[in-house]
Amino acid sequence: MWPASPCVGVCVLDEGEGLCVGCGRTIAEIGNWLKFDDAERAAVFTQLESRLEKMKARPTAIDGMDKRS
């Protein structure tokens, strides 16, 4: 059984992916979460891990910066 919500309280949108960096859901999924039935929620839950991993693997602007001497 899935938890009631994948929300972890880190509600920040990754503009590149259009996903919440905390839970991995889209804005539409977050907004409609309470309306979703169990099958719709399960479908979202099965995608979250891969979405979050994809965001973590993507380089950021900070990753490419050289340290200043």
Backbone bond lengths (Angstrom), bond angles and torsions (degrees), N, CA, C in turn:
res aa  C-N    CA-C-N  psi(-1)  N-CA   C-N-CA  omega(-1)  CA-C   N-CA-C  phi
1 M - - - 1.456 - - 1.529 109.38 -
2 W 1.310 115.74 140.93 1.457 121.92 -178.91 1.529 110.19 -82.95
3 P 1.343 116.75 153.14 1.465 118.76 171.93 1.528 109.85 -64.94
4 A 1.312 116.38 166.08 1.471 120.78 -178.40 1.522 112.02 -60.58
5 S 1.330 116.97 -35.81 1.460 121.39 -178.78 1.525 109.05 -154.03
6 P 1.327 117.86 146.27 1.461 120.34 176.18 1.531 113.11 -82.20
7 C 1.323 117.48 -0.44 1.462 121.61 -177.41 1.526 110.74 -58.86
8 V 1.348 115.61 133.18 1.458 121.47 177.25 1.530 111.19 -116.17
9 G 1.335 116.53 9.87 1.458 121.11 176.85 1.520 114.56 80.19
10 V 1.327 118.20 12.07 1.460 122.80 175.97 1.521 106.04 -112.48
11 C 1.301 116.16 85.07 1.469 121.57 -171.64 1.522 110.71 -98.21
12 V 1.329 114.87 83.95 1.461 122.14 -179.88 1.520 107.24 -133.76
13 L 1.318 116.85 129.64 1.458 121.12 -178.65 1.520 111.01 -87.61
14 D 1.325 116.81 126.77 1.457 122.65 172.39 1.524 106.69 -81.99
15 E 1.320 116.97 111.32 1.461 120.57 -174.77 1.525 112.72 -65.63
16 G 1.318 117.41 -30.98 1.458 120.60 -179.64 1.517 112.90 -67.99
17 E 1.312 116.55 -38.21 1.461 121.57 -178.08 1.523 112.77 -101.42
18 G 1.339 117.04 -21.02 1.461 119.85 -176.44 1.513 112.46 73.13
19 L 1.330 115.70 27.94 1.461 121.74 -177.44 1.517 110.39 -125.18
20 C 1.315 115.79 153.26 1.456 121.11 173.10 1.527 108.30 -70.47
21 V 1.331 117.66 130.18 1.461 120.56 -179.35 1.520 112.11 -72.09
22 G 1.313 117.81 -17.88 1.460 120.80 178.64 1.513 113.30 -82.02
23 C 1.329 116.57 -49.49 1.471 119.97 -173.52 1.520 114.09 -112.21
24 G 1.331 118.11 -18.16 1.457 120.87 178.82 1.520 115.46 86.84
25 R 1.337 116.88 6.38 1.466 119.11 179.93 1.522 111.08 -89.01
26 T 1.339 114.91 156.79 1.458 120.95 173.24 1.528 108.58 -78.67
27 I 1.324 115.99 165.83 1.463 120.33 176.52 1.528 110.12 -59.51
28 A 1.321 116.53 -41.42 1.469 120.16 179.69 1.526 111.16 -62.85
29 E 1.331 116.89 -41.65 1.469 120.09 179.09 1.520 111.46 -65.36
30 I 1.324 116.60 -40.08 1.465 120.14 178.15 1.526 109.75 -63.87
31 G 1.323 116.67 -47.16 1.463 121.38 -178.01 1.513 114.09 -65.44
32 N 1.313 116.47 -31.50 1.464 120.59 -177.26 1.522 113.88 -99.85
33 W 1.323 117.67 2.40 1.461 121.28 -172.85 1.531 113.05 -52.01
34 L 1.305 117.72 -45.48 1.470 120.46 -177.74 1.522 112.38 -70.05
35 K 1.324 117.22 -19.93 1.467 121.46 178.10 1.530 112.09 -87.41
36 F 1.329 117.19 -20.88 1.461 120.89 -177.56 1.521 111.06 -66.17
37 D 1.326 115.17 144.26 1.462 119.00 172.46 1.538 107.92 -86.30
38 D 1.330 116.87 177.99 1.463 120.72 -176.34 1.526 112.65 -59.24
39 A 1.324 117.52 -38.65 1.465 120.88 -179.32 1.529 111.15 -66.15
40 E 1.324 117.32 -40.43 1.467 120.91 178.86 1.524 110.63 -66.79
41 R 1.318 116.85 -41.18 1.467 120.14 178.07 1.523 110.63 -64.87
42 A 1.320 116.59 -42.58 1.463 120.57 179.04 1.526 110.78 -61.29
43 A 1.323 117.23 -39.85 1.465 121.18 178.84 1.525 110.92 -61.98
44 V 1.322 116.93 -39.40 1.466 120.80 177.84 1.524 109.70 -68.78
45 F 1.335 117.50 -47.56 1.464 121.06 -178.74 1.524 112.07 -55.23
46 T 1.326 117.55 -37.35 1.465 119.80 -177.69 1.527 112.51 -68.12
47 Q 1.313 117.87 -18.40 1.469 122.07 -179.08 1.527 113.67 -96.17
48 L 1.317 117.81 -16.75 1.461 120.62 -169.52 1.522 113.89 -62.96
49 E 1.311 118.33 -45.47 1.460 120.20 -177.12 1.526 111.54 -59.83
50 S 1.322 117.05 -45.83 1.468 119.29 -179.31 1.528 111.35 -68.06
51 R 1.309 117.55 -35.38 1.469 120.37 177.25 1.523 110.87 -62.92
52 L 1.332 116.60 -46.49 1.464 120.71 -178.83 1.528 110.81 -65.28
53 E 1.332 117.14 -40.65 1.463 120.73 178.00 1.525 111.00 -63.05
54 K 1.313 117.25 -39.70 1.467 121.39 178.90 1.525 110.34 -62.19
55 M 1.331 116.77 -42.36 1.469 119.67 178.93 1.520 110.94 -65.80
56 K 1.335 117.74 -40.93 1.463 121.10 -179.40 1.523 111.63 -65.11
57 A 1.326 116.81 -33.86 1.461 121.40 -177.19 1.520 112.99 -76.27
58 R 1.324 117.06 -22.08 1.459 120.77 -177.33 1.530 110.02 -73.70
59 P 1.336 117.87 130.81 1.465 119.55 178.25 1.527 111.22 -65.37
60 T 1.301 115.47 148.92 1.463 121.19 177.35 1.527 108.94 -110.71
61 A 1.297 116.92 169.99 1.463 121.36 178.20 1.523 110.72 -60.64
62 I 1.311 117.56 -36.58 1.466 121.45 -179.03 1.524 110.22 -67.40
63 D 1.338 118.66 -36.07 1.459 121.89 -179.88 1.524 111.97 -58.23
64 G 1.318 117.68 -33.42 1.457 121.49 -175.99 1.518 114.77 -88.22
65 M 1.314 118.09 -3.67 1.460 120.57 -177.81 1.524 110.52 -79.99
66 D 1.336 115.91 137.11 1.461 120.79 175.16 1.515 108.70 -84.98
67 K 1.324 114.95 149.29 1.467 118.78 175.97 1.518 108.53 -70.65
68 R 1.307 116.06 139.43 1.468 120.72 178.45 1.519 109.15 -85.58
69 S 1.328 115.67 140.32 1.468 120.90 -179.52 1.499 111.09 -86.95
